[in-house]
Every structure is written in structure tokens, then in C-alpha cells.
Amino acid sequence: QVRLVESGGGLVQAGGSLRLSCEVSGSPNTFPEMGWYRQGPGNSRELLAVASATGGTAYSASAKGRFTISRDNAKNTVFLQMTTLKPEDTRVYYCNVGGNGERFWGQGIQVTVSS
């Protein structure tokens, strides 16, 4: 059973940084896509960044310039380095992996940015 475990969230002051990690277990395969989303309006999830197994990355407008995604294929882990955090970045952040016909989500981790 594939399991995604996120860590690194918490409370930080505006202007600070956090590094989220998501470790994937239960799969012998490397997922073509590993990415990060965050809670959006209603039950939606906003895509922030995606990293491919071959090293490519893509960012949404809200993430570009402040967030950096990276992955360690050997450890089946994806990271999101977040800098210059703002109170409006306060959300639940989700890890997502897939691209091979299946897609899996983490349970979500809270990030709170105080002003």
C-alpha cells in the first residue's frame, strides 16, 4: 500500500522559511511526477509545484520565486523549500505523486504564518 508522509510544517513568522518533506513508501517504483498542492477555496487544492523524475520542475504563479521543489529519487522523497512566507500562505499543504496511471495524496500538513 502506497503511503505518503509529510513533515516540516508548523508555525513561522512572516518572512521566515519552512521546508516541507514528503516520504513515499510502499512502492518499488519511482513516480514520474511528485508535487505539492495546498488547500484552496472550498474543497479545492491549488497546485504549487511539480518535479519530474528526470529533473524538470514547474511552478504556479503563486509559488514561483519563493518556493523551490526538489526530489531525492533514491529516497522516494520530495521537498518544498518555502521562503519569504506570508500570512496568506497559511494553508494545509499536500504532497501528491503519480504520472504512471495512479495518483496518491498525503494526509496534509498545516503551515501557519503569523504576521
Phi, psi and omega in degrees: 000128181284135181224135178244127181238116180267149177209167175101357178283183178144202183257133179216152177281154176306137183092348181276185184229154172217152175237115177270144176234149176220113180259130181257130177231164176088007178228131178279352186261155170271125180285133180302325182235134173227130186212177179232137175235169170218159182301133176246195179299141180063228179261015184281164176231131183265124177291133177253309186201149177226141176236131179272163180293339181266003174107353178287150178224155176214146185228149171281168180298325183285340182260333187298130178096334181244332183248144177229126178260143175211164180215152175242100185296326180296327181257004181050049184229142176237146184237155171225108176273121182244127181236167179047050184293146182240157178305328180287353173279355178295112184198175164268130182253139184236140172268144180218135177228152180169209179101001180237027180098349177233158179215137184228148181241148168281175184278348180097148179220137184279134170239125180236125181246117181270147181270000000 
